[in-house]
Amino acid sequence: RELGGNIVALQPDVGLGTREAVADIALSLERWVDAAVVRTYSHRQLEQFALSAPKLHVINALSDDEHPCQALADFLTLREHWGELRGRTVAYLGDGNNVASSLAQAAAALGVHFHVASPDGYTLTNTVVQRATNAARYGARLRLFTEAADAVAGVDAIYTDTWVSMGREAETSVRRQVFTPYQVNDGLMALAKPGALFMHCLPAHRGEEVSHEVFESPASVVFDQAENRLHCQKALLMMLLSPAAP
Ligand code: NVA
């Protein structure tokens, strides 16, 4: 709306893939609108939607596998704070989830070293590791750790996300146990480079993946990230919908 466009918010009774086939909905929307912003669980369904309507710009606003719009906002935030990104190191602690997966690939493409510390069973997938490795430029390295302290030693920023992503609520109690050693607290921040930033995509759970102190500290740039979601998503729409766009 701020860019002068109109939005239509589809209601759940559309029944994507249940009441109506994914491809049929995508092909109808392709006749009506310029772009579709899709936030869903099934990444496969999102891909099917995009492939079904090649003339429709489809933006992934979060799936189980990826959260690319968040990564755009995060690296804009780091650029604002640091200037040059190449050669910096970001550590991500906790679940090797959608947010971690998109960050790993964006970091690689931007020349940022990326450390991930996660417990067994919650690491980045091999597919994501391979994609990040293939995307790496300017010597960017992806390193996987088990111990949080090893991953954060000397880094420029520490990032975490919820231990229980949307759709995983049934696993809450086991996840709280498994991820407890990965809480970002003053002890872990002290191992990073002096002046290191704290990042979180929100919603945050103070006292779980991040301590109250770190979340509220001057190191925390979480609301810069939140603000940059707006700017980046507007920029993305401009890029996709400008007459010069491919
Ligand atoms: N990993 C989280 C991100 C929320 C923005 C989730 O999928 O719920």
Boltz pocket constraint, residues with backbone or C-beta under 6 A from the ligand:
constraints:
  - pocket:
      binder: B
      contacts: [[A, 62], [A, 63], [A, 97], [A, 98], [A, 99], [A, 161], [A, 162], [A, 164], [A, 165], [A, 166], [A, 201], [A, 202], [A, 203]]
      max_distance: 6.0
